[in-house]
Amino acid sequence: MASATVVVGEEGLLVDRAVGRAIAASGSDVTVQETTGGELTRELLAEVASPSLFAEPRVLVIRALQDLAKETTDAVVALVEDDEAELALVAVHAGGAKGRAALEALKGVGAAVVAVPKITSVRDREQFVADEVKQAGGRIDREAAADLVAAIGTDLRELATACAQLVADVGKGIGAAEVATYHRGRVESSGFTVADRAVEGNAAAAIETLRWAFATGLDPILVSSSLAANLRLIAQVAAAGQGSPDAVAARLGMPAWKVRRAQDWLRRWRPDALARAVRAVAIADADLKGAGDDAAYAVERAVLIVAEAANSAA
């Protein structure tokens, strides 16, 4: 019987990796020919499967197996059953109901099935990032992995590329600061960084970053909005009550990484301090919209009040 593997799934990067492993299992020096289920005919299959003049190992990759015609499916199954076939088969099926008969027929004649489930949750993407960094020879902390996913999004290819690039550029240890520098952009990230340091009670770091950011052209409104967003997040997570990040995230309808961050911040905050900080940011926001004359001063004052409020419970 010819070697046959069916990769089932639609997560592009993971499917391609599974196909690559199946091809590699056929030998180190193989000839690979790719086609799709819609393009493959009995005639083309017979041509590809014909004995090679030099008897080199060959692999036929059929993408979109679900589009394979019934008569061609029968020919592919017969090829897999042929003990004298000199061709290994690697097929890719999207996993839905379409073309299920072709998948079941190949399974029925002994094809190996490799399931590649789609990554849908934020937590799974964060784990994917951690695994990619580890594979590249580095390590990344949980907060940095969450930031990278938030910055890049759901595309696994982009995430994988970013992980490899970070390890190559930064070295083995990757934290939130490195992710912010490379993937938010220094000026754009400064508003978030100022707000993060402020709600952590680190006034010195917040003011230093704020003044540098102003010198490089950061709009004060970005700092005000970032402060407001952090305080709002703290209030939401506090109101949701205790629980694991995943449980609270499910109740609030937000990513678990945001809840984890807010729960860390919450240890520094009391309700009266949070109210004082919210008022300070509201005043700064009004000043930025015309009530005050000095936007930079308004934001700096709000940052200091927020940091002081965070420290009142420390």
C-alpha positions as CSV (number, residue, x, y, z in Angstrom):
1,M,0.0,0.0,0.0
2,A,1.3,3.5,-0.9
3,S,2.0,5.9,2.0
4,A,-0.9,8.3,2.5
5,T,-1.6,11.1,5.0
6,V,-4.6,13.4,5.2
7,V,-4.2,16.7,7.0
8,V,-7.6,17.9,8.2
9,G,-8.1,21.6,9.1
10,E,-8.1,25.1,7.8
11,E,-5.5,26.9,9.9
12,G,-3.1,27.8,7.1
13,L,0.2,27.9,8.9
14,L,-0.4,24.7,10.9
15,V,-1.7,22.8,7.9
16,D,1.4,23.8,5.9
17,R,3.6,22.6,8.8
18,A,1.8,19.3,9.0
19,V,2.1,18.8,5.2
20,G,5.8,19.6,5.5
21,R,6.3,17.0,8.2
22,A,4.4,14.4,6.1
23,I,6.6,15.1,3.1
24,A,9.8,14.9,5.2
25,A,8.7,11.5,6.4
26,S,9.0,10.3,2.8
27,G,12.7,11.0,2.6
28,S,15.3,13.8,2.5
29,D,15.4,14.1,-1.2
30,V,11.9,13.8,-2.7
31,T,10.2,15.2,-5.7
32,V,7.0,17.0,-4.7
33,Q,4.1,17.8,-7.1
34,E,1.2,19.8,-5.9
35,T,-2.3,20.1,-7.2
36,T,-5.8,20.8,-5.9
37,G,-8.9,18.5,-5.7
38,G,-10.6,20.6,-8.3
39,E,-7.7,20.4,-10.8
40,L,-6.8,16.7,-10.3
41,T,-8.2,14.4,-13.0
42,R,-7.8,10.6,-13.5
43,E,-5.5,11.3,-16.4
44,L,-3.3,13.7,-14.4
45,L,-3.2,11.2,-11.6
46,A,-2.1,8.4,-13.9
47,E,0.6,10.6,-15.4
48,V,1.9,11.5,-11.9
49,A,1.8,8.0,-10.6
50,S,3.5,6.4,-13.6
51,P,6.9,4.7,-12.7
52,S,9.8,7.1,-12.5
53,L,12.8,6.6,-14.8
54,F,15.2,7.1,-11.9
55,A,13.0,5.6,-9.2
56,E,13.4,8.7,-7.0
57,P,10.9,9.1,-4.1
58,R,7.9,11.2,-5.1
59,V,5.1,12.8,-3.2
60,L,1.8,14.1,-4.6
61,V,0.2,16.8,-2.5
62,I,-3.6,17.3,-3.1
63,R,-4.9,20.6,-1.6
64,A,-8.6,21.1,-1.1
65,L,-9.4,17.4,-1.1
66,Q,-13.0,18.3,-0.6
67,D,-13.2,19.5,-4.2
68,L,-12.2,16.1,-5.6
69,A,-14.6,14.6,-8.1
70,K,-16.2,11.2,-7.3
71,E,-14.4,9.4,-10.2
72,T,-11.1,10.9,-9.2
73,T,-11.6,9.9,-5.6
74,D,-12.0,6.3,-6.7
75,A,-8.7,6.5,-8.6
76,V,-6.8,8.1,-5.6
77,V,-8.1,5.3,-3.3
78,A,-7.0,2.7,-5.8
79,L,-3.6,4.3,-5.9
80,V,-3.3,4.1,-2.1
81,E,-4.3,0.5,-2.2
82,D,-1.7,-0.4,-4.9
83,D,1.2,-2.2,-3.3
84,E,3.5,-1.4,-6.2
85,A,2.8,2.3,-6.2
86,E,6.0,4.4,-6.1
87,L,4.2,7.6,-5.0
88,A,3.4,8.8,-1.5
89,L,0.2,10.9,-1.1
90,V,-0.4,13.9,1.2
91,A,-3.9,15.4,1.0
92,V,-5.5,18.4,2.8
93,H,-9.1,18.4,3.7
94,A,-10.8,21.6,5.1
95,G,-12.7,19.5,7.6
96,G,-16.3,20.4,6.8
97,A,-19.1,18.4,5.4
98,K,-18.1,19.0,1.8
99,G,-16.1,16.1,0.3
100,R,-16.5,14.1,3.5
101,A,-16.8,10.9,1.3
102,A,-13.3,11.4,-0.1
103,L,-11.9,11.8,3.4
104,E,-13.7,8.7,4.7
105,A,-12.7,6.7,1.7
106,L,-9.0,7.4,2.3
107,K,-9.3,6.7,6.0
108,G,-11.0,3.4,5.0
109,V,-7.9,2.2,3.1
110,G,-5.5,3.1,5.9
111,A,-4.5,6.7,5.3
112,A,-3.1,8.4,8.4
113,V,-5.2,11.4,9.6
114,V,-3.6,14.4,11.1
115,A,-6.1,16.8,12.7
116,V,-5.1,20.5,12.8
117,P,-7.8,22.3,14.9
118,K,-8.2,26.0,14.3
119,I,-6.9,28.3,17.0
120,T,-9.9,30.5,18.0
121,S,-9.3,31.7,21.6
122,V,-7.0,34.5,22.7
123,R,-5.5,32.2,25.3
124,D,-4.6,29.6,22.7
125,R,-2.9,32.3,20.5
126,E,-0.9,33.4,23.6
127,Q,0.2,29.8,24.1
128,F,1.1,29.6,20.4
129,V,3.3,32.6,20.8
130,A,5.0,31.1,23.9
131,D,5.6,27.9,22.0
132,E,7.0,29.7,18.9
133,V,9.4,31.7,21.0
134,K,10.6,28.6,22.8
135,Q,11.1,26.8,19.5
136,A,13.2,29.7,18.3
137,G,15.4,29.4,21.4
138,G,13.9,32.2,23.6
139,R,11.4,32.7,26.4
140,I,8.6,35.2,26.7
141,D,6.6,36.1,29.8
142,R,2.8,35.9,29.9
143,E,2.2,39.7,29.7
144,A,4.5,40.1,26.7
145,A,2.8,37.2,24.9
146,A,-0.6,38.9,25.5
147,D,0.7,42.2,24.2
148,L,2.1,40.6,21.1
149,V,-1.2,38.9,20.3
150,A,-3.1,42.2,21.0
151,A,-0.7,44.1,18.7
152,I,-0.7,41.7,15.8
153,G,-4.0,39.9,15.9
154,T,-5.1,36.5,14.8
155,D,-2.8,35.8,11.8
156,L,-0.6,32.9,12.9
157,R,1.9,33.5,10.2
158,E,2.4,37.1,11.3
159,L,2.7,35.9,14.9
160,A,5.2,33.2,14.1
161,T,7.3,35.7,12.1
162,A,7.2,38.2,14.9
163,C,8.3,35.6,17.5
164,A,11.3,34.5,15.4
165,Q,12.2,38.2,14.7
166,L,12.0,39.1,18.4
167,V,14.3,36.2,19.4
168,A,16.7,37.1,16.7
169,D,16.8,40.8,17.6
170,V,16.3,40.9,21.3
171,G,17.8,37.6,22.5
172,K,16.4,34.9,24.7
173,G,14.4,36.9,27.2
174,I,11.4,38.8,25.8
175,G,9.2,41.1,28.0
176,A,6.5,43.6,27.5
177,A,8.9,46.4,26.9
178,E,10.5,44.6,23.9
179,V,7.1,43.8,22.4
180,A,6.0,47.5,22.8
181,T,9.2,48.8,21.2
182,Y,9.0,46.5,18.2
183,H,5.2,46.2,17.6
184,R,3.5,49.2,18.9
185,G,6.1,51.7,17.7
186,R,7.9,53.8,20.3
187,V,5.8,57.0,20.1
188,E,2.5,55.1,19.7
189,S,3.3,52.8,22.6
190,S,4.2,55.7,24.9
191,G,0.7,56.6,25.8
192,F,-0.1,53.0,26.9
193,T,3.2,52.8,28.7
194,V,2.6,56.1,30.7
195,A,-0.9,54.9,31.6
196,D,0.4,51.4,32.7
197,R,3.2,52.9,34.9
198,A,0.7,55.4,36.4
199,V,-1.8,52.8,37.5
200,E,1.0,50.7,38.9
201,G,2.0,53.7,41.1
202,N,5.3,54.3,39.4
203,A,5.2,58.0,39.1
204,A,8.9,58.5,38.2
205,A,8.8,56.1,35.3
206,A,5.4,57.5,34.1
207,I,6.6,61.1,34.1
208,E,10.0,60.2,32.5
209,T,8.2,58.3,29.7
210,L,5.6,61.1,29.3
211,R,8.2,63.9,28.9
212,W,10.1,61.8,26.4
213,A,6.9,61.1,24.5
214,F,6.0,64.8,24.4
215,A,9.4,65.6,23.0
216,T,8.9,63.1,20.2
217,G,5.5,64.4,19.2
218,L,2.9,62.4,21.2
219,D,-0.5,63.9,21.3
220,P,-1.5,64.5,25.0
221,I,-5.0,63.2,24.3
222,L,-3.6,59.7,23.7
223,V,-2.2,59.6,27.3
224,S,-5.5,60.9,28.7
225,S,-7.5,58.2,26.8
226,S,-5.0,55.5,27.8
227,L,-5.4,56.5,31.5
228,A,-9.2,56.5,31.2
229,A,-9.1,53.0,29.5
230,N,-6.9,51.6,32.3
231,L,-9.1,53.0,35.1
232,R,-12.2,51.8,33.4
233,L,-10.7,48.3,33.1
234,I,-9.8,48.3,36.8
235,A,-13.4,49.3,37.7
236,Q,-15.0,46.7,35.4
237,V,-12.8,43.8,36.8
238,A,-13.4,44.9,40.4
239,A,-17.1,45.0,39.9
240,A,-17.0,41.5,38.3
241,G,-15.8,40.0,41.6
242,Q,-13.3,37.3,42.3
243,G,-12.5,34.4,40.0
244,S,-9.9,33.1,37.5
245,P,-9.0,35.4,34.6
246,D,-10.8,33.1,32.2
247,A,-14.0,33.0,34.3
248,V,-14.0,36.8,34.8
249,A,-13.2,37.4,31.1
250,A,-16.2,35.2,30.1
251,R,-18.5,37.2,32.3
252,L,-17.2,40.5,31.0
253,G,-16.8,39.5,27.4
254,M,-13.2,40.6,27.1
255,P,-9.8,38.8,26.6
256,A,-8.4,37.0,29.6
257,W,-5.0,38.8,29.3
258,K,-6.8,42.1,30.0
259,V,-8.4,40.6,33.1
260,R,-5.1,39.2,34.3
261,R,-3.5,42.6,34.0
262,A,-6.3,44.4,35.8
263,Q,-6.3,41.8,38.6
264,D,-2.6,42.5,39.2
265,W,-3.3,46.3,39.3
266,L,-6.3,45.9,41.6
267,R,-4.1,45.0,44.5
268,R,-3.0,48.6,44.6
269,W,-6.5,50.2,44.3
270,R,-9.2,51.1,46.8
271,P,-12.6,52.4,45.6
272,D,-12.0,56.0,46.9
273,A,-8.6,56.1,45.3
274,L,-10.1,54.9,42.0
275,A,-12.8,57.6,42.2
276,R,-10.2,60.3,42.8
277,A,-8.1,59.1,39.8
278,V,-11.2,59.1,37.5
279,R,-12.0,62.7,38.5
280,A,-8.4,63.7,37.8
281,V,-8.5,62.2,34.3
282,A,-11.9,63.7,33.6
283,I,-10.5,67.2,34.5
284,A,-7.5,66.6,32.3
285,D,-9.8,65.5,29.4
286,A,-11.9,68.7,29.8
287,D,-8.7,70.8,29.8
288,L,-7.5,69.1,26.6
289,K,-10.8,70.0,25.0
290,G,-10.6,73.7,25.7
291,A,-11.1,74.3,29.4
292,G,-7.3,74.7,30.0
293,D,-4.4,76.5,28.4
294,D,-1.6,73.9,28.8
295,A,-2.3,70.4,27.5
296,A,1.0,69.0,28.6
297,Y,0.6,70.3,32.2
298,A,-3.0,69.0,32.4
299,V,-1.9,65.5,31.4
300,E,1.2,65.5,33.7
301,R,-0.9,66.5,36.6
302,A,-3.4,63.7,35.9
303,V,-0.6,61.2,35.7
304,L,0.8,62.2,39.1
305,I,-2.6,62.1,40.7
306,V,-3.3,58.6,39.3
307,A,0.1,57.3,40.5
308,E,-0.5,58.8,43.9
309,A,-3.9,57.3,44.1
310,A,-2.5,53.9,43.2
311,N,0.1,54.2,46.0
312,S,-2.5,55.1,48.7
313,A,-3.4,51.4,49.2
314,A,0.1,50.1,48.8
